Amino acid sequence: MKDKTTALTSFMKQRRMGLNDFIQRLATNSYACKHPEVQSILNLSPPQDAELMNTNPSPPPSPSQQINLGPSSNPSAKPSDFHFLKVIGKGSFGKVLLARHRTDDQFYAVKVLQKKAILKKKEEKHIMSERNVLLKNVKHPFLVGLHYSFQTADKLYFILDYINGGELFYHLQRERCFLEPRARFYAAEIASALGYLHSLNIVYRDLKPENILLDSQGHIILTDFGLCKENIEPNGTTSTFCGTPEYLAPEVLHKQPYDRTVDWWCLGAVLYEMLYGLPPFYSRNTAEMYDNILNKPLQLKPNISNAARHLLEGLLQKDRTKRLGCTEDFTEIKNHIFFSPINWDELNAKKITPPFNPNVTGPNDLRHFDPEFTDEPVPSSIGCSPDSALVTASIKEAAEAFVGFSYAPSMDSYL
């Protein structure tokens, strides 16, 4: 037990360390941005978010000063529309904040990404892919919804559903593992979300407990679509090496072409972790873990049902052509005996009572967020203009890379 606790603690520390590569500040001089000649050259608007720096806000930009964001732009949205209240998450390119809209008093999760950091790592395609996938999520109960998006000279803003039941990772960290009925419920809702994405020819590719949230009632909400791959037909493949080490499928490690069955491997890895407390094939040594994924037979302890054992063996099949889901995709998962207690129509209608209720009292109840995030002060840079030292060309590059990012739903979507 002591060795298992040590391994679990090390695993948690390694995972959190990976989240600390965030928020690289743009280096541009806010005073210079206000200069008429600079605005004329770059067609930039004056800084709009000085209100969050406790200075006098700049006047709203005229239409001629705004960056061309394409036909789906939301020209009225700006950072100063929001009260940024708490940091609730971090990533490689920015942070997620709890924010309240100043006009309608609604709470949102606002994902703020630094353009310079994205461009430095050449990740703009992934960010635009995330935005595209979010636009398609409006019809599924277990996928986070995008309300709209917009950009400033240096940052991208996703205005998302605020989900405060906590990460599955957070609850696993506290409870070590789940009983089988609870794991089955979560796996079923996750599988439903993955099946929906696959029906849109989208492969998710990055399923892990940090990307799985619980809403205030205890239902699953899948989030973070930055590694999604669009336009993958039922028999289509892709070959980009990406994902999180503990959950990489063998074919991805082999750098072979892979298909949507990569998501079913990840579902197996997450289900295994929910039942046993650590991912399958886990080792503190990454090279050893990769070797385990490629070569070590799956070992299942006897404290799970035969149905769970059979499902894990099917999902964690190293040969993707023999993996559960390789022929009929989600239909195979849905019809597996492990899920026989699940009424899928009731599940998708959220008529099945979740096995765990987060018992949150309201939007300000942050008990299920890691204090590592919520104890951190909200940086003034989230809503302020760029700092000093980024050259003019970099600003133009950032503006051109994210043309068309902004999104505002049509009024029809509210009717």
N, C-alpha and C positions, 0 to 999 in steps of 0.2 A: 504493500500500500504506500509506503514511504517513497519507493522508486516511482510509482505512478503519479503521486502528488508532485514530485520533483519534475517529472517529465511534463506534466500538465502546466505547472508554473512557468517552466522554460518556454513551452509552446505559446502561452499567453503573452509573455514578454517579447518573444520574437515577433509575434503578430502585431503587437502595438507599435514596436519599433518601426515596422514597415509603414505605419501611418504618419510618421513624423516628418516625412518629406513633403512639406506643404508650404503654401503661400510664399512665393518668391516675389518680392516687391518690384514693381516696374520702376525704372529709373527715368523719370521725366520731370521736368521742372514745371510745376503748376502755374507759376507766374509767366513762364514763357508761352504756355499754352494759351494764355489770354491775349497775347500780343497779336494785333490785327494781321501782321504779315504772316505769322505762323499759322493762324487760322485760315488765311487765304490759301496758303500752300497746301495745307493738309485737309482743308474743309472740315475742321474739327469744331465741335461745339464747346463753349466755355464750360469749366467744371460745374456740374449740377448738384454736387452733393456736399457742399461746404457746411450744410446744416449739421451734419454729423461730426463736424470738427469744431463745433461751437463758434463758428464765424458766420458772418452774414452770407446767406445763400446768394449765388449768382442769379441774374435774371434768366428766365427760360430761353433756350436757344431758338433762333428763328429757323424755319424749315430749311433755308439755304445753308445753314451751318451744320446740319446733321449728316452723319455718315449714311450713305445709301444702304439700307438693310433689306431691300427687296420688297415685294408686294405684301409679305406677311408681317411686316414690321409693326411694332406698337410704339409709335413715336411719343406717346404721353407718359410711358413708364420710365421711372428713374429711381435711383437708390433712395432719395430723400422722401419717397412715398411711404417708407417703412420705418418703424421703430425696430432696430435690431436689439434683441433682448438677451439672448444666450447663445453660446457656441454649443452645438449639439452633435457635431461630427467633424472629422477632418479627412482630407485625402491628399493625393500627390499634388494637386493643382489649386487647392483652396480649402474652403470650409463650408459647412452647412450650419445655418443659424436659424434659430427661432425668431420670427419677426411678426409684428402686428401691423397691418396696413393702417395708415393714419386716417383714411376716409371711411372704410367699412368696418374697421376694428376686427377683421377676420385674422386668424393666426395662420401663418404659412411657414413651411420650411424653405428657406432661401439658400440655394446652392450658389456660392460665389467662387468663380474660377479666375485665376490670373492668366491673361492671354500670353504674357511673356514666358511663363513657366510651360504652358502648353506648346508654344512654338519652339522653345528651346529643346524639348524632347520630341518634336515633330508628331504631336498627338492630336493635331487639329481634326483629322479625319475621324478619330474616335469620339471626339466631343460632338462633332456634327452628327455622327451616327447616333449618339445618345439622344440628342435633341430630336432626331427623326423618329426613333423608336418611341420616345415619350409621347409624340403626337398621335401614335397609334394605340395608346394604352387606355383610351377613354372607355372602352367597352368591357373591361375585365375587372372583376372585384378584387383580385389579389395582386394587382400591379399599381404602383404609385402613379398618381395623375399629375400632369403638368397643366398649370393654369395659364401661364404665358411665360415668355422669356424676353430679355432685352440685353443690350450691351452698352457699355460706356467705352471711352477710348482705351481703357486698360483692362476691363473686366467683363465677364459674362455672368448673367444672372438667370438661374432657373427658379421660377416661383412654383413650388411643389406642394402637394398635400402634406400637411403636418401630421406625422404619425408618432404618437408618444407612448406606445406600449413597450418600447425597448427593442434592441437588436436581439435576435435569437442567440447570437454570440454572448451577449451580456447575461442572458438567462442560463445558458449552458455553463458559463463561467461560474455562476453562483450555485447551480444545482448539480453540476458535474455531468449528469445524464438524465434522460427522461424515461418514464415508463412507456411500454410499447403502445398503449392506446393514444397517448399524447403524441408520440413520435409519428404514429400512423396519420393522425389528423393533420399535423404540419406537413408531412410528406405528401399527402393527398392535395392540399391546397397549393403547395409548391409545384407538384406535377401538373395540376390544372393550369397554372400560370405558364409553365414551360410549354405545355401543349398548345396553348393559345398563341404564344410567340411563334412556335413552329408552324402553326396554321397560316401565319403571316410571312412565312419563309425567313424567320429571324432565328438565329442560334444565339443563345444567351452567353455561354462560354465562361462565365465567372461566378457560378453559384457557390456561395460560401455563407456561413452563419452571419458574417458582418453585413451582408447584402440582403438579409432577410429580416424584416421588421415585424413586430406585432402591433396591430392597431389597438385602440382603447378598449375594444371588446375581447381581444385575444386572437383575431384572425391574422393570417399571414399577409404581408405586403412585400412584394419583391421590388427592390430599388437598385439604382446604379447600373445604367445600361451602357456605360462607356466602352465595354468590350464586346457588345453585341455585333454580330455580323449579319448584315441584311442580304436579301436576295439569294438565299440558299434554298434551292429547290429540293423536293423530297429526296432525290438521289444526288444532290449536289455536294461538293466538298470545298473546303478551304484549307489553307496550310499555315496561316500566321501563328507563330509561337507566342501564346499569351495565356494568362490565367494566374492562379495563385498556387504556389508549389505543392501544398498539401493535397490539392484537389485536381491536379493535372492528370489527364487520361494518358495511358501508355502511348497511343498514337500521336498525341501532341508532343510528348517527350521524344519520340522517335523522329519528330519533324516530318511525319508522313501526312498526306492529305487526310482530313477528318471531316465528319459530317455531324448532323444534329444529334447523333447518339452520344456525342461528347457531353451533352447536358444530362443524359441519363446516367452516365458514369458519375458525374458530379452529384446527382440526386442520391445515388448509392453511397457516395462518400459522406454526404451530409446526414443521411439516415443512419449510417454506421456510427458517426460521431454522436448523434442524438442518443443512440442506444448504449454506446460504450464509453463516451467521454473524450475520445481522441479520434482523429481521422484514421482511416485504414492506412497501413504501411507507414505510419508516422515514425520519424526519427529526428532527433535534434540535429543530426548531421544531414544536411540537405542532399549531398551526393549519395549517402546511404539510403535516404528516403526515395530518391529517384530510382535507385537500383531495386529497392523493394517493390515499387510500383511496376517496374518492368518485369521483374523476375520472381519475386516471392509469391508463393501461393496464398490466396486469401484464407485467413485463419479466423474462425468464428467460435466464440465461447458458447457453451451450452445453455446460457441463461436467456435465450430468446426462443420464440416459437419457431416451429418448422417452416411456417409461412414466411416469417421474417428472414429466416436463413435462406430460403429459396429465392426470395426477392433480391437479397443482397448479392447472392451468387450470380443472379441474372444481370443485375445492374453493374456489378464490378467485374464483369467478364473482360479480360484483357484484349481479346480479339473482338473488335467492334462489329465484325460481320456476324458474330454469334451473340452479341449483347442483347438483352431484353430491350425492345423498342426499335431494333434495326429494321424490321419489316413493316410493321404498322404503326410505328411511333407511339404516340400517347395511348392509342387504343390498347396496345399490349400492356402498358402499365396499369391502366384503368381496370382491365379485366383480370389482373393478377389476384390470386386468392388472398393475399395479404390485405387487399383493399375491399374484400367482400363485405365487410360491415359498413362500407361507405355508400350512401346514396348520393351519386354525383350531382344530380339536379338540385337536391337540397343543399349540398355543399356549396355549389356555385351561387345559390341564392342566399347564402349565409344563414340558412335555417338550422344548421347544426350548431349546438352550443359549444363554444371552444372549451377545451379541458382546463384551461388556465385563464383567469381573468386578471389583467394587470391592475384593476381597481384604481385607475387614475381619477383624480377628482376634477380635472379640467385641464385646459391647455398649459397652465402654469405649473402643473405637476410634473416635475422632471425626475422623479425617483428612479425611473428605469433607464436613465442616461448615465453613462460613466462619468463620475466626478472629474476624471481627467479632462473631459471636454467642458463640462458645465462650470467648473471652477475657474476656467480661463477667461480673462476679461475679453469682451468684444473689441477687436482691434478697430481703431478709428479709420484705418485704411479700407475697411469693408465698404464704407460709404463715401470715401473721400477721393479727391483727384490724385493722379499719379505723382510720385516723388521726383527726385532730380536725376538724371544721367542717361535716360534712354534716348538714343538719337532719333532724328526725324524719320529715317527710313524704317526703323523698327515699328514706329507707330503706324506708318502706312501699311507695313506688312501685316500687322495685327488687324487693322481695319479690313484689309482685303481678304484675309484668311477666313473671316467669320461673317462675310456678307450673307444676308439671308438667315442669320441665326435667330433674330427676334421673331416671336410668334405671339399672336393674340387670337383666341378662338373667335369664330364668327358668332354673331348674336343668336343664330339658330341653335347653337349648342346649349344655350341657356333655356330654351323653350321646351 
